[in-house]
Amino acid sequence: MDIKQLKFLIALDETRHFGQAAARCNITQPTLSMRLRNLEEELGLPLVNRGQRFEGFT
């Protein structure tokens, strides 16, 4: 886990939208999703409920 991944989680919490969170972090939406999935794999648990859109945190 690194500080950037935590910043990505905070941005997602504040915006409730993957695209807006990515823009706030100056990265692309696919990169944000990939980094959050990597964090979930590293921790061994899901952090984000995913559907067609952001559905909240677990």
KACOR-V551491 format. One record per residue. N is the residue number from 1. RES is the residue in one letter. PHI is phi in degrees with one decimal (* if undefined). PSI is psi in whole degrees, 0 to 359 (NA if undefined). BURIAL is + if it has 16 or more other C-alpha atoms within 10 Angstrom, else -. Layout:
n->(N & N)
res->(RES & RES)
phi->(PHI & PHI)
psi->(PSI & PSI)
burial->(BURIAL & BURIAL)
This chain:
n->(1 & 2 & 3 & 4 & 5 & 6 & 7 & 8 & 9 & 10 & 11 & 12 & 13 & 14 & 15 & 16 & 17 & 18 & 19 & 20 & 21 & 22 & 23 & 24 & 25 & 26 & 27 & 28 & 29 & 30 & 31 & 32 & 33 & 34 & 35 & 36 & 37 & 38 & 39 & 40 & 41 & 42 & 43 & 44 & 45 & 46 & 47 & 48 & 49 & 50 & 51 & 52 & 53 & 54 & 55 & 56 & 57 & 58)
res->(M & D & I & K & Q & L & K & F & L & I & A & L & D & E & T & R & H & F & G & Q & A & A & A & R & C & N & I & T & Q & P & T & L & S & M & R & L & R & N & L & E & E & E & L & G & L & P & L & V & N & R & G & Q & R & F & E & G & F & T)
phi->(* & -130.2 & -62.8 & -63.4 & -62.2 & -66.9 & -64.1 & -64.2 & -62.8 & -64.1 & -61.8 & -65.8 & -63.5 & -73.4 & -95.1 & 59.9 & -152.5 & -59.6 & -63.1 & -69.2 & -63.6 & -63.3 & -61.1 & -62.1 & -91.0 & 60.2 & -134.5 & -83.3 & -61.9 & -61.1 & -66.2 & -59.4 & -59.8 & -63.8 & -64.5 & -70.4 & -63.6 & -60.8 & -64.4 & -60.8 & -65.4 & -63.3 & -83.1 & 77.2 & -155.1 & -74.1 & -109.7 & -124.3 & -82.4 & -113.3 & -149.0 & -65.5 & -141.4 & -62.7 & -113.1 & 119.4 & -95.5 & -79.8)
psi->(138 & 170 & 327 & 319 & 322 & 321 & 323 & 318 & 318 & 316 & 320 & 320 & 318 & 324 & 334 & 28 & 125 & 314 & 317 & 322 & 318 & 315 & 319 & 326 & 2 & 41 & 171 & 159 & 317 & 325 & 317 & 312 & 316 & 315 & 322 & 322 & 320 & 319 & 318 & 317 & 320 & 320 & 341 & 25 & 151 & 140 & 333 & 131 & 123 & 145 & 218 & 332 & 176 & 128 & 0 & 179 & 156 & NA)
burial->(- & - & - & - & - & - & - & + & + & - & + & + & + & - & - & + & + & + & + & + & + & + & - & - & + & - & - & - & + & - & - & + & + & - & + & + & + & - & + & - & - & - & - & - & - & - & + & + & - & - & - & - & - & - & - & - & - & -)
